[in-house]
Amino acid sequence: MIRGLLTTLETPSPSLARYILRVAPLTVLPSFLILGFAAVVFRLLGRDTTFPAEGAPSTGLLDLVGVVVAGPVLETLGLALVLTLLGLCSLPVRWQAAVAALLWGALHGLFHPLWFFGSVWGFFAFSAAFLAWRRVSGRHAYVAAATLHGVHNLAVVIVASVWPQGAGLE
């Protein structure tokens, strides 16, 4: 099952749009499962699970554009740089994606520890998509990663607006 998931992420389809539609749920659903599991563990340990935490983006229109469009556009530039540097280290592609995911997860975790768990799988998927589509072109790689990131963030905003405590399990 995991192998099939990784193969799907790492294999560009004939159409970038079709790839994004096929892979988007594979970036969002595992992230929510990981986040939910981490929230249960945090709760059992007596840790704060309020989500979104203080400092989290709100859901006003300007914030929505920032989270769903501007954030992914800018962060994908940083992700591309990190993946380019990791490529110089002769790491296998999956390791490059994993290291980039841990780095970006840690950066997101600075806002709230749960954000690490909510973002690490997504960044692995964005990285795998970038690396897969980079074989086609840099533009395709960038669009694949940034679009998946935007869809991922949109799903988070939707869940946070429907379930205000998000992963808080309150």
C-alpha positions in Angstrom: 0.0 0.0 0.0 2.7 2.5 1.0 4.8 1.5 -2.0 1.8 2.1 -4.3 1.3 5.5 -2.7 4.9 6.5 -3.2 4.9 5.2 -6.8 1.8 7.3 -7.5 3.5 10.4 -6.1 6.7 9.8 -8.0 5.2 9.1 -11.4 4.1 12.0 -13.6 1.0 11.2 -15.6 0.6 12.4 -19.2 -1.4 15.4 -17.9 -0.2 17.6 -15.1 -3.8 18.5 -14.3 -4.8 14.8 -14.1 -1.8 14.1 -11.8 -2.8 17.0 -9.5 -6.4 15.7 -9.3 -5.2 12.2 -8.6 -2.6 13.1 -6.1 -4.3 15.9 -4.1 -6.2 13.5 -1.9 -3.0 11.6 -1.3 -1.4 14.8 0.1 -4.4 15.9 2.3 -5.9 12.7 3.8 -2.7 11.2 5.2 -1.8 14.6 6.7 -5.2 14.8 8.5 -4.7 11.2 9.8 -1.2 12.0 11.1 -2.4 15.2 12.6 -5.3 13.6 14.2 -3.2 10.8 15.7 -0.6 13.4 17.0 -3.5 15.4 18.5 -4.7 12.4 20.4 -1.2 11.7 21.7 -0.8 15.3 22.7 -4.1 15.3 24.5 -3.2 12.1 26.4 0.1 13.8 27.4 -1.8 16.8 28.7 -0.3 19.1 25.9 -2.2 22.0 24.3 -4.1 20.8 21.3 -5.9 24.0 20.5 -5.8 24.3 16.7 -5.5 26.7 15.1 -3.1 27.9 17.7 -2.3 31.6 18.5 -0.5 32.9 15.5 -2.3 30.7 13.1 -3.7 32.3 9.9 -7.3 33.5 10.2 -9.8 32.8 7.5 -10.5 36.3 6.3 -10.4 36.8 2.5 -6.9 38.4 2.5 -5.6 35.6 4.9 -7.3 33.0 2.7 -5.4 34.3 -0.4 -2.2 34.3 1.6 -2.6 30.8 2.9 -3.9 29.2 -0.3 -2.0 31.2 -3.0 0.8 33.4 -1.7 2.1 30.9 0.9 2.4 28.0 -1.5 3.9 30.2 -4.3 6.6 31.5 -2.0 7.2 28.3 0.0 7.6 26.3 -3.2 10.4 28.6 -4.3 12.1 27.8 -1.0 11.3 24.1 -1.4 12.8 24.1 -5.0 16.0 25.7 -3.6 16.2 23.1 -0.8 15.6 20.2 -3.2 18.2 21.6 -5.6 20.8 21.7 -2.8 19.8 18.2 -1.6 20.3 17.0 -5.2 23.9 18.1 -5.0 24.4 15.7 -2.1 23.7 12.7 -4.3 20.9 11.5 -1.9 18.3 9.2 -3.4 15.1 11.0 -4.5 12.9 9.7 -1.6 15.5 10.8 0.9 15.6 14.3 -0.7 11.9 14.5 -0.3 12.0 13.2 3.3 14.7 15.6 4.4 12.9 18.5 2.8 9.7 17.4 4.4 11.3 17.3 7.9 12.8 20.7 7.4 9.6 22.3 6.3 7.6 20.4 8.9 10.0 21.8 11.6 9.6 25.3 10.3 5.8 25.0 10.4 6.1 23.4 13.8 7.6 26.7 15.2 4.0 28.0 15.1 2.6 25.1 17.1 4.1 21.6 17.6 1.0 20.0 16.0 1.7 22.0 12.8 4.8 19.8 12.3 2.6 16.7 12.2 0.0 18.4 10.0 2.5 19.6 7.4 5.3 17.0 7.2 3.5 14.5 5.0 2.2 17.2 2.8 5.7 18.5 2.2 6.9 15.0 1.5 4.2 14.8 -1.2 5.0 18.3 -2.6 8.7 17.4 -2.7 8.0 14.0 -4.4 5.8 15.8 -6.9 8.4 18.5 -7.6 11.1 15.9 -8.1 8.9 13.7 -10.3 7.9 16.6 -12.6 11.3 18.1 -12.6 12.2 15.3 -15.1 9.6 16.9 -17.4 10.5 20.6 -16.7 11.2 23.0 -14.0 7.9 24.8 -14.7 5.9 21.6 -14.4 7.7 20.8 -11.2 7.0 24.1 -9.7 3.3 24.1 -10.7 2.8 20.6 -9.4 4.2 21.3 -6.0 2.7 24.8 -5.6 -0.8 23.6 -6.7 -0.8 20.6 -4.4 0.4 22.9 -1.6 -2.5 25.3 -2.3 -5.1 22.5 -2.4 -3.6 21.1 0.8 -3.9 24.5 2.5 -7.4 25.1 1.2 -8.5 21.7 2.7 -7.0 22.8 6.1 -8.8 26.2 5.9 -12.1 24.4 5.1 -11.7 21.9 8.0 -10.7 24.7 10.4 -13.8 26.7 9.4 -16.2 23.8 9.7 -14.6 22.3 12.8 -13.2 25.4 14.6 -11.0 23.5 17.0 -9.6 21.5 14.1 -7.4 18.8 15.5 -8.1 20.0 19.1 -10.7 17.2 19.7 -12.4 19.5 22.2 
